Amino acid sequence: MQYTFPMRINQYIALSGVCSRRKADRLVEAGAVSVNGEKAAVGRQVYPLDEVRVGGVKITLPERMAVFAYYKPRGIACTSADPHIPYQQTLSYVIEHQLKLPLRVFYAGRLDMDSEGLLLLTNDGVLSQSLMRGANEHEKEYVVTIDRKVTDGFIREMSAGLYLEDLDITTKPCIVLPERSDDHAFTIILTQGLNRQIRRMCATLGVTAKRIERIRILNITAAGMRPGDCREVTSEELEELYRLV
């Protein structure tokens, strides 16, 4: 992805990976952003040779934008640090010490520690913020195995939306289909990203999710990938992802 100049200061900050455009506007309004030594105003246009600082720290755009599809194994936490989790079991450790990608990236979205499957890694701050914003209703597809047989009634209740008492929210209607090859499994397509949503939905119906695998985010799939695999998203696949986002 190539950059187009001039660009608005909030987009520059977002593309650098500091924060979203909305938060960038707030930083500008608070006087925390400067361009060439002068406090920036909301809507300020930035050019390639401008020096941009946030909180006194110089920021720059990545050399190029890239997106990687990564199959997260079970047992890896989507965090950079947690006092209750060894650093070697964090995604930040995996990115830095195992994947060794040519660019500095961060994860656009999460999977809980006990779940596995597709995650997108990118250095595009705008793309990351869009993917993580639940209001955008991007499709994510999962295959879920539970501790009992999947019934027609279970499918109907899951797809209609469920009230989650601990979150005091009702899930949005979604697509739920039984897996033909396993009568204890089903496929679910979500457009919202509540914390541990699938596990909570299953628990509401009195079942336990034994295995959760994310197999698709928008047009990007985990087809042919195994735990720990990572590939760069390129060409038509990348173009379609940006079109959908």
N, C-alpha and C positions, 0 to 999 in steps of 0.2 A: 504494500500500500504506500503510495507516494503522498507527500504533504502538499497542500495548496495554500499559498500565501498571497495576500495577507490573511491571517486568521484571527478570530476574536480571542482575547486573552483567556477567557474561561475555557475555550476549546484547547488552547495551548497547554494550560495547566492540567486539564483532564487527560490529554494525550500523553503527557509526561508521566502519568500514573499517580499523581499526588492525591487527587480526589475527583469527585464528579463535577460537572459543569455548574450545577446548582450551588454546591459547596464552594466552588472556586469564586463564584459571584459574591458570596458572603465574605470570603477572604479579601476580595478586592474592596468591598464596601467597608471592611474593618481596617483598611490601610495596610494590610499585611503583604501586599504584592507591589513590586516595583518593576519598571521597565527602563533600562538604561539609567538607573539611579533615581528615577522619579516615580512617585506614587502613581499607580495605575488607576484609571477610572473604568467603571463597568462599560463594556463594549469596546474597550481599547483594541486597536488592531496591532498585531505583532508581525514583524518581518523576520526573515531568516537570520540576520546578523544581530538582532536585538538580544540584550541580556536580560533575562527574566529571573527574578528572585521571589521566593515565597518565604516569609519569616526570616529574611536575610540570607537564605540558602539558595544558591544558584541552581536552577533546574534546566534541563535540556530535553529535547525530544530524542527518542531512540533512533538509531541509525536507520532502521526499517521496522515496520510493523509485521508481526508474525502471530500465527495461531497454531497451537499444537493440541492434538487429541491424545489424552493420556488415560490409560486404564488403571484406575486406582485399585490396589488390592485391599482386601479386608485387613483391618488392624492398623491402617494409616489414618491419622487424624488430620483434617483440613485446618491446620493451625500452624503458627510459627513458634509459639511457646505456650506451654501449659504445665504448671507445677505438678500435675498429676500424671503427665504422660512423658516418657523418655523422649528426648529430642530426636533420636533415631527413628521414632515412630510418627514424626510429624511430616506433613507434606513439604514444608520448607526445607527440611533436611534432604528429602528425596530429590527435590528440584536442584538443590545446590551440590549434593555429593554423589548422586546416582545418575540422574538424567544428563547432567553436564551439557545443557543446551547452549547454542552459540549466542543466545541473547538472554538478558535478565527478564524473567517472566513472573507473573503472579496468577493465581487461580481465579477463574471467573465462575463462581458458584461453589457449592459445597456438596459433599456426601458425608453422612455420619460415619464414624469410625468402623462400625460393624457392617456397613454397606460397601459394595464394590461397583466398578464400572466406569463409565465415561465421565471425564472432567475435561474442560477446555482450559488451557494455559495460554496466556497472551501477554504482550507488553503494550497492548492498545487499551489505554484507560477508559476511553469512551465506549468501546465494545464491551469491556468488562462490566462497567456500570450498567449498561443497558441489559446485559444478560442476567445480572443479579437483581434487577428491579422487578419485583413481582407484578407490578401493575402492567408490565409489558406483555404478560401472559404468553411467554415463549413455551412451546411444547417440549416436554421432557418425558421420555418413555422408559418404563421399567418392567422387568420380569420379576415377579415376587412368588416365593414359595412359602406356604403356610403350613401349620401343624395339623391340618385336617383337609378333607376334600372340599373343593370349590363347588358350591351349589349355585343354582340359578338365583335363589333368593339373595345369596351373598353378593353376586354380581350386580343385581338390581340395586341393593342398598349402597354398595360402594360407589356405583356410577351416579346415583341420584344426589349424593352429597350427604355428609354426616356432621352432626353437631359434636365438636370436640370440647368437652366440658372444661378441661384444664386450661385451654386457650380461650374459651368462651367465643368460639367462632364456628361457623358452618362452612365446610369445604364446598368448593364450587363443583357443579356437575362435571363429570369426566368420563372418558371412554375406558371401559373395563371389559376385557375379553378373556375367556378361559383358554389355557394353553392345551392344545390338543394332545401333546406328547406327555403331559403330566397332569393328573387330575388334582394335584395339590398345588398347582401353580396358575397364575393369571398374569396378563399383561395390563398395565395401567398407564394412561397418558395424562399427565398433569399439566396445568397451565398456571399453577400457583406454587409457591415454595415455602410452605410453613415448616417450622422446625420439626424434623422427624415425622413428617406428615403421614407417610404410608404406615409407619409403625403405629401411630396414634389411631388412624382409621381402622386398622385391623383390630387393635385392642378394643375399640368401641364396639366392635361386633363379636368380641369374645374369642378372637383367634390371635395367634402369635406369628409374626413374620419371621421365618427362620433364615431366609436369604433374600436380599434385595440387590438386584443388578440393574444399573442404568445402562441402557443400550443405545439411547439416542438423545441428542440435544438439537432441536430444530432439524436441519438436514444432515448433521454430522452423526455418524453411527460408529459403534464399536465393533462392527462386523470384522471377524478375522483377528481381533485383538485378544491378547491374553493378559492376565494381571502383570503390571509392570511395563507393558509395551507403551511406546510413545512415538507418534508420527506427526510430521508437519502437515497442516491443512493447506493445500495449494490449489491453484488454477480455478476451474469452474466450481469446485466445491467451496472454495473460499469466497468467490464472488457471490454465490448463492447465499452463503451465511450472512454476508454483509447486507444483501438485498432484503433478507428476512428480518434482520435486526433493525 
